[in-house]
Structure formats: C-alpha cells, structure tokens
Amino acid sequence: MEFFSSSLYVLLLLFAVTSIRGYQLGRTVLANLMRFPVGACPRRLGRRLSLQIRPRWLPDLSIAEMARGYMTNSDLEDAMKQFITRCSHISRMYSIGKSVNGVPLWVMEISDKPGHREAEPAFKVSTLLDLQFIGNVHGDEPVGRELLLLLANWLCDNYRKDPLATLIITKVHLHMLPTMNPDGFSLRVRGNANYIDLNRDFPDQFLPMNNDEEARQPETKAIMRWLKEYHFTASASLHGGALVANYPWDGSQSKRREYYACPDDKAFQYMASLYSHSHYNMSLGKEFHEGITNGAAWYPIYGGMQDWNYIHGGCFELTLEISEVKWPDANELPALWEYNRISMLNLVASLVKTGVHGRILSSEDGRTLPASVAINGINYTVIADQAFGDYHRILAPGEKYEVMATVPGYQSKATRILLEDDEAVNVDFVMDPEGGPQTTKQLPVSINCNCNCDCDKTKIYLAGLEGWTHVEMSLVVAVILACFGILFKRKTLLKLLKQRPLLGPRRSVGV
C-alpha cells in the first residue's frame, strides 16, 4: 500500500509538470529547493514552501472557524469605500489591477492632497514622500489587511489632533494595499488561486529562471506596474508566523544560509530596529537579536518582493512579521493593533525626520533635472523625479556622508553632511552645464520668512559658493543680513530655497 501511494504521488507530480500550470509549479518547487542549506531541517515548512498541494474540493472543517471575525473580500472593499466617504478630505481609492479570479486590488492613498503629485516622499505601506504598506501577501496571513484599515481610520480620526498623524498626512503620501492576495485569503492558502507563492514570483538577481514574464502571476505584475508608476521611497509588507523585522538581502549568491548584506545594510538595520524597538515586544524575543534579521541569515528565499523593490524601484522595503501565529483568532486583533500601531507610525514618520532630501535644478533656467544621487562609499543610486526634480535618500543617522549628484551634460557636484538623529538634511543641487562657468546667477533666488515657524528647530547652511563673483556674494550676504534683521525683530525662521516644503526639522544646504 505504501508503494502504491508513493507511485501515485509521483504520477500526480508528473501530470502537474506536463499540465498548463506545470511550468509554474516546477519553477516554484525548484526555487524553494534551492533555499534549503545542505542538512537543514525545514522547521517552518508552512512558511517556506511555495507549492501547496491542497485540492479545492477537499473539505476543511477549520475554514469557517478561522474566518470568523475577519472581513471577507467584499467586506474589506465596503470598509475601504466607507472610509473614503468618511475621510474624503484626506484620502482616495484606486485599483492597481485584479487577481487571478478577478478581484480588484484596491489601494487607499492618505495625504492632505490625495491624488496630487508633489515633491514629498512616498511610502508604499505604495515624489512627495511616497510610502507603501502591503498586507496579505500570503493568503493565510490575514492580520495585515485588518491592521491597515485600523491604521487608516486612526490617521483620519487624529488628523490635526495628534502631531504624528498630522505630520504623516501633511508630509507623506501613504499608499495602503490591504490585500495583495484576495484569492488566497478566500481559499485559506498561502499562494494565490494558481497556488503560486507571490513572494517567490518576482525577478531575482540570483535566480534567472524567475525572469520569465510569461510565468508571472497577475498580482505580481500589478505590483511591478504600480512601483513603476509611483516613485516610492520606502515600503513595508505585513506577514505572519514570526515576530521580527526582516531586511535585504533575502537571498545569497551561494544559495546558503548566511548574512548577506546589501549596500544600504546600515540604513536597513536602522529602519528595522526602529520598528522593532517601537513594538510592544518584538525586540525582546530570544530567536532574533533586537527583533531584526537579515533575510538570508534567517533563511534565504528567491523571487521575493523585498529585494526586487530595492533593486528595480529605488524603494527600501522591510518584510514585517507582525504575529507569531499566521491566522490568530479574531479577538486578538485589537491587541495586535496596539502592539504594532506606534511601530507603523514611527516607520512612516522616520522618512520625514531623517535622511537626505532635495531637488536638482539647472543653473541656466531653474528647470528640474532627473539626476542620479549617490552616497560616496555606498554602491546604490537614487534617481530624482523627472517632473519635480526631487529625491529622497534614506540613510542611517549619526554619520557623515558625501552626497553626489550627476546629470548627463552637466558638471557633477558633491557636498559633505553630518546626519544627526531626528534631523533630516535638505540638499538642493544647482547644476552647471558642461563647459560653462560654475555659477548660478541665472537662477532666481527667493528667500521667504515665515513668521509662524519655530526658529529653534531648523538650522540653515549655505554651501558650494565656489565660483561666485564678489558682487554676487556681496548681494547674497546683504540679503541674508536683511533677513536676519527681520528674524531679530519678529523671531521668525528663515527659509531658503522654498521651492519644496521642509519635511520636519532640517538643515538646508544649497550646492
């Protein structure tokens, strides 16, 4: 009987490989086999394996009990629409595509100017700072979809009441996709309706077989299009099954379990530690030191969204494991929300409070330029937004950096900064054409004094004055002295280069 069962299993696998989905399933199985080091025991088999052989017609007595208290896909869509109606002054709703079974992938954007492109950072929690939150990547990990609705409502209820909520809504475009995998949620399985793990379906630097566009799932394609449309600065995907903040790289060149650092390892450690230490107990666990881990050091995966975002989108993404139980009882959701609320808020706010931000302008006519911005010693480049010329570079605070800007046809420029804790630095580059003088005399300069600002929060610096004539420097000094006279009388804050809003406490540098 045992031999018959084994033979039947082999025949079923051969049939799967030769079926329409066979290539996809075979690709996924091979990708996952490569993730286990020699001699390793797959302790968290449910988390690691992408292939799920679970017939849809097989009854599961736990399904109804598991789903009790969680929103269905229809409930979730209705809740999002009700939120948009109630908080229309700070939100909008849009779809980035559909799942295998045709369920819309709805996104909520929260900002004081939803739908308007601005020179602020974006958080894809997915340039104004754009940030992105993505929940329910795996169908059987539904806590994220519930928490993102709670986060949206908290921000709306506390706007102009709580300083953190107000900071986020006025300085960030927050995009939230509560469920990336609605079909998997309905089926109560890890993968999508094709039983493919979506977090193994992205192109991968170490797994060329994942570059096959024909085998890509519709949910994966939707995420990839979304990232190309919006210039997200950072992202976080919400998972379950552990309690840890995971950062790149997720895989390694050797395909072994080892610490494999990406170029921005320090910045990612800072982001992960910020989330972990803001959490109720994530940093207190014994399995992960300080509640954070390098993905490849924990267990290597290939085809993950986290590494793809960083490589192809200029987007710093964390994988947040926010519940030790994949599908906890619904009565635990209020506690899980309270445990993660401050962490989620602090992660978004950190994009405003630290890092280097600025614009790239032409000295000829002041137009914006899509420059490349790099940090000396870090092998990673951020591209400034073509429409607004703004860039947002996440860096670990407490260190000195040399920021460099390059644009084809223009002379490169660089400046050194000290990035202090909770103080972002604003560096605007005025680029001179190649072969021309290093001047900025054709660029109009406006200095605005805002009488409602707190003078103690922001330090103002000017750098990069080499090449200016004595007359030009005298005029600049005269304007600065005049403005300081106004500051002395009215106790106001001088704002230089106010083509873009200051995002929290910043030191400004013009180069």
C-alpha positions as CSV (number, residue, x, y, z in Angstrom):
1,M,0.0,0.0,0.0
2,E,2.9,2.3,0.8
3,F,4.5,1.6,-2.5
4,F,1.2,2.3,-4.3
5,S,0.8,5.6,-2.5
6,S,4.4,6.7,-3.4
7,S,3.8,5.7,-7.1
8,L,0.5,7.6,-7.2
9,Y,2.3,10.7,-5.8
10,V,5.0,10.5,-8.5
11,L,2.4,10.2,-11.2
12,L,0.5,13.2,-9.9
13,L,3.7,15.3,-9.9
14,L,4.5,14.2,-13.5
15,F,1.0,15.2,-14.5
16,A,1.4,18.6,-12.9
17,V,4.7,19.2,-14.7
18,T,3.1,18.4,-18.0
19,S,-0.1,20.4,-17.4
20,I,-0.6,24.1,-18.2
21,R,0.4,25.1,-14.7
22,G,3.2,22.6,-14.7
23,Y,5.9,25.0,-15.7
24,Q,4.9,27.5,-13.0
25,L,4.7,24.8,-10.3
26,G,8.0,23.3,-11.4
27,R,9.7,26.7,-11.3
28,T,8.4,27.3,-7.9
29,V,9.4,23.9,-6.5
30,L,12.9,24.3,-7.8
31,A,13.2,27.8,-6.4
32,N,12.3,26.6,-3.0
33,L,14.5,23.6,-3.1
34,M,17.4,25.9,-3.6
35,R,16.5,27.8,-0.4
36,F,17.4,25.0,2.0
37,P,21.0,24.7,3.0
38,V,22.5,21.2,3.0
39,G,21.4,19.3,6.0
40,A,18.8,21.9,7.0
41,C,15.6,20.8,8.6
42,P,12.6,22.9,7.3
43,R,11.3,23.8,10.8
44,R,8.8,26.3,9.4
45,L,7.8,24.3,6.4
46,G,4.5,26.2,6.0
47,R,6.3,29.5,5.7
48,R,9.0,28.3,3.4
49,L,7.4,26.2,0.7
50,S,5.6,27.8,-2.1
51,L,3.9,24.7,-3.6
52,Q,0.7,23.8,-2.0
53,I,-1.0,20.5,-3.0
54,R,-4.4,21.1,-1.5
55,P,-7.4,20.2,-3.7
56,R,-10.1,22.9,-3.6
57,W,-12.8,20.3,-3.2
58,L,-11.2,18.8,-0.1
59,P,-13.4,19.9,2.9
60,D,-11.6,21.8,5.7
61,L,-13.6,21.9,8.9
62,S,-11.4,24.8,10.3
63,I,-12.1,27.3,7.4
64,A,-15.4,28.7,8.8
65,E,-13.9,29.0,12.3
66,M,-10.7,30.6,11.0
67,A,-12.6,33.2,9.0
68,R,-14.9,34.2,11.8
69,G,-14.3,37.8,12.8
70,Y,-12.2,38.7,9.8
71,M,-13.6,40.8,6.9
72,T,-14.3,38.9,3.7
73,N,-13.0,40.4,0.5
74,S,-16.4,42.0,-0.1
75,D,-16.5,43.3,3.5
76,L,-13.0,44.7,3.0
77,E,-13.9,46.6,-0.2
78,D,-17.0,48.0,1.5
79,A,-15.0,49.1,4.6
80,M,-12.5,50.9,2.3
81,K,-15.2,52.7,0.4
82,Q,-16.9,53.7,3.7
83,F,-13.5,55.1,4.9
84,I,-13.0,57.1,1.6
85,T,-16.5,58.6,2.0
86,R,-16.0,59.5,5.7
87,C,-12.4,60.8,5.2
88,S,-12.7,62.2,1.6
89,H,-10.7,65.3,2.5
90,I,-7.5,63.2,3.1
91,S,-8.0,60.1,1.0
92,R,-8.8,58.4,-2.3
93,M,-9.2,54.9,-3.5
94,Y,-7.9,53.3,-6.7
95,S,-7.2,49.9,-8.2
96,I,-3.8,48.6,-9.5
97,G,-5.2,45.5,-11.2
98,K,-7.0,42.3,-10.5
99,S,-6.3,38.9,-9.0
100,V,-6.4,35.6,-10.9
101,N,-10.1,35.3,-10.0
102,G,-10.8,38.9,-11.0
103,V,-10.9,40.5,-7.5
104,P,-9.8,44.2,-7.7
105,L,-6.6,45.1,-5.9
106,W,-7.8,48.2,-4.1
107,V,-5.4,50.8,-2.7
108,M,-6.1,53.7,-0.3
109,E,-4.0,56.8,-0.6
110,I,-3.8,59.0,2.5
111,S,-2.5,62.6,2.3
112,D,-3.7,66.1,2.7
113,K,-3.5,66.3,-1.1
114,P,-4.5,62.8,-2.3
115,G,-4.0,62.2,-6.0
116,H,-1.7,65.2,-6.4
117,R,1.9,64.5,-7.3
118,E,4.2,66.6,-5.2
119,A,7.8,66.9,-4.2
120,E,7.3,64.9,-1.0
121,P,8.3,61.3,-0.1
122,A,6.0,58.4,-0.8
123,F,5.7,55.4,1.4
124,K,4.2,52.3,-0.2
125,V,2.9,51.0,3.0
126,S,2.8,52.2,-2.4
127,T,7.9,62.1,-5.3
128,L,6.1,64.0,-2.0
129,L,7.5,61.3,0.1
130,D,5.5,58.2,-1.1
131,L,5.4,55.2,1.2
132,Q,3.7,51.9,0.7
133,F,2.1,49.3,3.1
134,I,1.1,45.9,1.6
135,G,-0.9,43.4,3.5
136,N,-2.0,39.8,3.0
137,V,0.8,38.9,0.6
138,H,0.2,35.3,1.7
139,G,-3.4,34.3,1.7
140,D,-3.2,32.5,5.1
141,E,-1.6,35.6,6.8
142,P,-4.6,38.0,7.1
143,V,-3.6,40.2,10.1
144,G,-2.1,42.9,7.9
145,R,-5.3,43.5,6.0
146,E,-7.2,44.2,9.2
147,L,-4.4,46.4,10.7
148,L,-4.1,48.6,7.6
149,L,-7.8,49.5,7.9
150,L,-7.3,50.3,11.6
151,L,-4.3,52.5,10.7
152,A,-6.2,54.4,8.1
153,N,-9.1,55.2,10.4
154,W,-6.7,56.2,13.2
155,L,-4.9,58.6,11.0
156,C,-8.2,60.1,9.9
157,D,-9.6,60.4,13.4
158,N,-6.4,62.0,14.8
159,Y,-5.6,64.4,11.9
160,R,-4.9,67.9,13.3
161,K,-5.3,66.4,16.8
162,D,-2.2,64.2,17.2
163,P,1.2,65.6,15.9
164,L,2.3,62.3,14.5
165,A,-0.9,61.8,12.5
166,T,-0.7,65.4,11.3
167,L,3.0,65.1,10.3
168,I,2.3,61.9,8.3
169,I,-0.8,63.3,6.4
170,T,0.8,66.6,5.6
171,K,4.3,65.4,4.7
172,V,3.8,61.9,3.2
173,H,1.7,60.2,0.5
174,L,0.8,57.0,2.2
175,H,-0.5,54.2,-0.1
176,M,-2.0,51.1,1.5
177,L,-2.9,47.9,-0.3
178,P,-4.7,45.8,2.4
179,T,-4.7,42.6,0.4
180,M,-2.3,41.6,-2.4
181,N,-3.7,38.1,-2.4
182,P,-7.5,38.1,-2.0
183,D,-7.9,34.8,-3.8
184,G,-5.5,33.1,-1.4
185,F,-7.4,34.6,1.5
186,S,-10.7,33.2,0.2
187,L,-9.1,29.7,-0.2
188,R,-7.2,30.0,3.1
189,V,-4.0,29.0,1.4
190,R,-0.5,30.6,1.2
191,G,-0.4,31.1,-2.6
192,N,-2.9,32.7,-5.0
193,A,-5.6,30.9,-7.0
194,N,-2.9,29.2,-9.0
195,Y,-1.3,28.0,-5.8
196,I,1.8,30.1,-6.5
197,D,3.6,31.9,-3.7
198,L,3.5,35.6,-4.7
199,N,6.6,36.3,-2.6
200,R,8.6,34.0,-4.8
201,D,7.3,35.2,-8.1
202,F,9.4,38.4,-8.7
203,P,12.5,38.7,-10.8
204,D,15.6,37.8,-8.7
205,Q,19.3,38.7,-9.0
206,F,20.3,35.2,-8.0
207,L,17.6,33.2,-9.8
208,P,17.5,33.9,-13.6
209,M,14.6,31.5,-14.1
210,N,12.3,34.0,-12.4
211,N,12.8,36.4,-15.2
212,D,10.3,34.6,-17.4
213,E,7.5,37.2,-17.9
214,E,5.0,34.6,-19.2
215,A,5.0,32.8,-15.9
216,R,4.5,35.9,-13.8
217,Q,1.2,36.0,-11.8
218,P,-1.3,38.9,-12.4
219,E,-0.9,40.1,-8.8
220,T,2.9,40.2,-9.2
221,K,2.5,42.1,-12.5
222,A,0.2,44.6,-10.8
223,I,2.7,45.3,-8.0
224,M,5.5,45.8,-10.6
225,R,3.4,48.3,-12.7
226,W,2.5,50.1,-9.5
227,L,6.1,50.6,-8.5
228,K,7.0,52.0,-11.9
229,E,4.1,54.5,-11.8
230,Y,4.8,55.8,-8.3
231,H,8.3,56.8,-7.1
232,F,8.0,55.1,-3.7
233,T,10.7,55.9,-1.2
234,A,10.0,53.0,1.2
235,S,7.7,50.1,1.6
236,A,6.7,47.5,4.2
237,S,4.9,44.2,3.6
238,L,3.0,42.7,6.5
239,H,3.3,38.9,7.2
240,G,2.6,36.4,10.0
241,G,4.3,33.4,11.5
242,A,7.0,35.1,13.4
243,L,7.8,38.3,15.3
244,V,10.7,40.1,13.5
245,A,11.6,42.9,11.1
246,N,13.4,41.4,8.1
247,Y,15.6,43.3,5.7
248,P,17.6,42.7,2.5
249,W,19.2,40.7,1.1
250,D,16.7,37.9,1.2
251,G,18.9,35.6,-0.8
252,S,22.6,35.0,-1.3
253,Q,25.0,34.2,-4.2
254,S,26.0,30.9,-2.6
255,K,22.3,29.9,-2.0
256,R,23.4,29.1,1.6
257,R,22.1,30.5,4.8
258,E,24.4,33.3,5.7
259,Y,24.4,37.0,6.4
260,Y,24.3,38.7,3.0
261,A,24.4,42.4,3.3
262,C,23.0,44.8,0.7
263,P,24.8,48.2,0.0
264,D,22.5,50.0,2.4
265,D,22.8,47.5,5.2
266,K,23.2,50.2,7.9
267,A,20.1,52.1,6.7
268,F,18.0,48.9,6.7
269,Q,19.2,48.0,10.1
270,Y,18.2,51.4,11.3
271,M,14.7,51.1,9.8
272,A,14.2,47.5,11.1
273,S,15.4,48.5,14.6
274,L,13.1,51.5,14.7
275,Y,10.1,49.2,14.0
276,S,11.3,46.5,16.4
277,H,12.0,48.8,19.4
278,S,8.8,50.8,18.9
279,H,6.8,47.5,19.0
280,Y,5.4,46.1,22.3
281,N,7.7,43.1,22.4
282,M,9.3,42.4,19.1
283,S,12.8,43.4,20.3
284,L,12.5,41.2,23.4
285,G,12.4,37.9,21.7
286,K,15.1,35.3,22.1
287,E,15.2,34.0,18.5
288,F,16.2,37.3,16.8
289,H,18.7,39.7,18.4
290,E,16.9,43.0,18.9
291,G,14.0,41.7,16.9
292,I,15.6,42.2,13.5
293,T,17.2,39.9,10.9
294,N,18.9,39.9,7.6
295,G,16.7,37.8,5.3
296,A,19.4,35.4,4.0
297,A,20.8,34.9,7.6
298,W,17.3,33.8,8.7
299,Y,16.6,31.6,5.7
300,P,17.3,32.5,2.0
301,I,14.4,33.0,-0.4
302,Y,14.5,33.9,-4.1
303,G,11.9,35.8,-6.1
304,G,10.9,37.9,-3.1
305,M,9.2,41.4,-3.4
306,Q,11.6,43.0,-0.9
307,D,14.8,42.6,-2.9
308,W,13.1,43.4,-6.2
309,N,11.8,46.7,-4.8
310,Y,15.2,47.8,-3.7
311,I,17.0,46.8,-6.9
312,H,14.5,48.0,-9.5
313,G,12.4,50.6,-7.8
314,G,14.8,52.5,-5.6
315,C,12.4,51.6,-2.8
316,F,13.6,50.5,0.7
317,E,11.3,47.7,1.7
318,L,11.1,45.8,5.0
319,T,9.3,42.4,5.5
320,L,7.5,42.7,8.8
321,E,6.5,39.6,10.6
322,I,3.9,41.0,13.0
323,S,2.2,37.9,14.5
324,E,3.7,34.7,15.7
325,V,0.5,32.9,14.7
326,K,-0.2,33.1,11.0
327,W,-4.0,33.3,11.4
328,P,-4.8,34.2,15.0
329,D,-8.2,34.3,16.5
330,A,-10.0,37.5,15.5
331,N,-10.4,38.5,19.2
332,E,-6.6,39.0,19.2
333,L,-6.7,41.7,16.5
334,P,-7.3,44.7,18.9
335,A,-4.1,43.7,20.9
336,L,-2.1,43.1,17.7
337,W,-3.1,46.6,16.5
338,E,-2.0,48.2,19.8
339,Y,1.3,46.2,19.7
340,N,2.1,47.4,16.1
341,R,0.4,50.9,16.0
342,I,3.4,53.0,17.2
343,S,5.8,51.0,15.1
344,M,3.9,51.6,11.9
345,L,3.5,55.3,12.7
346,N,7.2,55.7,13.6
347,L,8.4,53.9,10.5
348,V,6.4,56.3,8.3
349,A,7.4,59.4,10.2
350,S,11.1,58.4,10.1
351,L,11.1,59.1,6.3
352,V,10.3,62.7,7.2
353,K,12.6,63.0,10.3
354,T,15.8,61.7,8.9
355,G,17.7,61.1,5.6
356,V,18.7,63.5,2.8
357,H,16.1,65.2,0.7
358,G,16.4,67.8,-2.0
359,R,15.9,69.0,-5.6
360,I,18.1,69.0,-8.6
361,L,17.9,72.2,-10.7
362,S,19.6,73.7,-13.8
363,S,21.5,76.9,-13.3
364,E,20.5,78.0,-16.8
365,D,16.8,78.4,-16.3
366,G,15.9,76.7,-13.0
367,R,14.2,73.7,-14.6
368,T,14.2,70.4,-12.7
369,L,16.6,67.7,-13.7
370,P,16.3,63.8,-13.3
371,A,19.8,63.5,-11.8
372,S,21.4,60.4,-10.2
373,V,22.1,60.9,-6.5
374,A,24.7,58.7,-4.8
375,I,26.5,58.5,-1.5
376,N,30.3,58.0,-1.6
377,G,31.1,54.5,-0.4
378,I,27.6,53.1,-0.9
379,N,27.1,51.2,-4.2
380,Y,23.5,52.4,-4.8
381,T,22.0,55.2,-6.8
382,V,18.7,57.1,-6.3
383,I,17.1,58.8,-9.4
384,A,15.5,62.2,-8.9
385,D,11.9,62.5,-10.0
386,Q,11.7,63.8,-13.6
387,A,8.7,66.0,-13.0
388,F,9.7,67.7,-9.8
389,G,13.5,67.0,-9.7
390,D,13.2,65.9,-6.1
391,Y,15.0,63.0,-4.5
392,H,14.7,61.2,-1.1
393,R,17.6,59.2,0.2
394,I,17.2,57.0,3.3
395,L,20.4,56.9,5.4
396,A,21.3,55.8,8.9
397,P,21.6,58.8,11.2
398,G,24.6,59.6,13.3
399,E,27.2,59.5,10.5
400,K,28.9,61.8,8.0
401,Y,28.1,61.3,4.3
402,E,29.3,62.8,1.0
403,V,26.3,63.3,-1.3
404,M,27.0,63.4,-5.1
405,A,24.7,64.5,-7.9
406,T,25.3,63.7,-11.6
407,V,23.3,64.6,-14.7
408,P,24.5,63.9,-18.3
409,G,25.6,67.1,-19.9
410,Y,26.2,68.8,-16.6
411,Q,29.1,69.2,-14.2
412,S,28.9,66.8,-11.2
413,K,28.6,68.3,-7.7
414,A,29.1,66.9,-4.2
415,T,28.9,68.1,-0.6
416,R,29.5,66.6,2.8
417,I,26.9,66.4,5.5
418,L,26.5,65.2,9.1
419,L,23.2,63.4,9.5
420,E,22.1,63.8,13.1
421,D,19.4,61.9,14.9
422,D,15.8,63.0,14.1
423,E,17.1,65.8,11.9
424,A,16.7,65.5,8.1
425,V,19.1,67.4,5.8
426,N,17.9,69.2,2.8
427,V,20.5,69.4,0.0
428,D,19.4,71.2,-3.3
429,F,21.9,70.9,-6.2
430,V,22.1,73.6,-8.8
431,M,23.8,72.0,-11.8
432,D,26.0,73.9,-14.2
433,P,26.2,72.8,-17.9
434,E,29.5,71.2,-19.0
435,G,31.9,73.7,-20.4
436,G,30.1,76.6,-18.8
437,P,31.1,78.7,-15.8
438,Q,30.2,77.3,-12.4
439,T,27.7,80.0,-11.5
440,T,24.0,80.2,-10.6
441,K,23.4,83.8,-11.5
442,Q,20.6,83.0,-13.9
443,L,18.6,81.1,-11.3
444,P,16.2,83.3,-9.4
445,V,16.6,83.1,-5.7
446,S,13.7,83.8,-3.3
447,I,14.0,84.0,0.4
448,N,10.8,83.6,2.4
449,C,10.4,84.4,6.1
450,N,7.5,82.6,7.7
451,C,6.5,84.3,10.9
452,N,4.7,81.2,12.2
453,C,7.7,78.9,12.3
454,D,9.7,77.8,15.4
455,C,13.2,79.2,15.0
456,D,14.8,76.7,17.3
457,K,14.0,73.6,15.1
458,T,15.9,74.2,11.9
459,K,19.5,75.2,11.2
460,I,20.2,76.9,7.9
461,Y,23.5,76.4,6.0
462,L,24.8,77.6,2.6
463,A,27.5,75.5,0.8
464,G,29.0,75.3,-2.7
465,L,29.7,79.0,-3.2
466,E,32.9,78.4,-5.1
467,G,32.9,80.1,-8.5
468,W,30.7,83.1,-7.4
469,T,31.9,86.7,-8.1
470,H,32.5,89.2,-5.3
471,V,29.4,91.2,-6.4
472,E,27.2,88.1,-6.3
473,M,28.5,87.1,-2.8
474,S,28.0,90.6,-1.6
475,L,24.4,90.7,-2.8
476,V,23.8,87.3,-1.1
477,V,25.3,88.5,2.2
478,A,23.2,91.7,2.0
479,V,20.0,89.7,1.5
480,I,20.9,87.3,4.4
481,L,21.7,90.2,6.8
482,A,18.4,91.9,5.9
483,C,16.5,88.7,6.6
484,F,18.4,88.2,9.9
485,G,17.3,91.7,10.8
486,I,13.7,90.6,10.3
487,L,14.4,87.5,12.4
488,F,15.8,89.5,15.3
489,K,12.7,91.7,15.4
490,R,10.0,89.2,14.8
491,K,11.6,85.9,16.0
492,T,10.9,84.1,12.7
493,L,12.5,81.3,10.8
494,L,14.4,82.0,7.6
495,K,13.5,79.6,4.8
496,L,15.9,79.3,1.9
497,L,15.1,77.7,-1.4
498,K,11.5,77.2,-0.6
499,Q,10.6,75.5,-3.9
500,R,9.6,72.5,-1.7
501,P,8.2,72.1,1.8
502,L,10.5,71.3,4.7
503,L,9.8,67.8,5.9
504,G,10.3,68.0,9.7
505,P,13.4,69.5,11.3
506,R,16.0,70.0,8.6
507,R,19.3,71.6,7.8
508,S,19.3,73.1,4.3
509,V,22.3,73.0,2.0
510,G,22.4,74.7,-1.4
511,V,25.1,73.3,-3.7
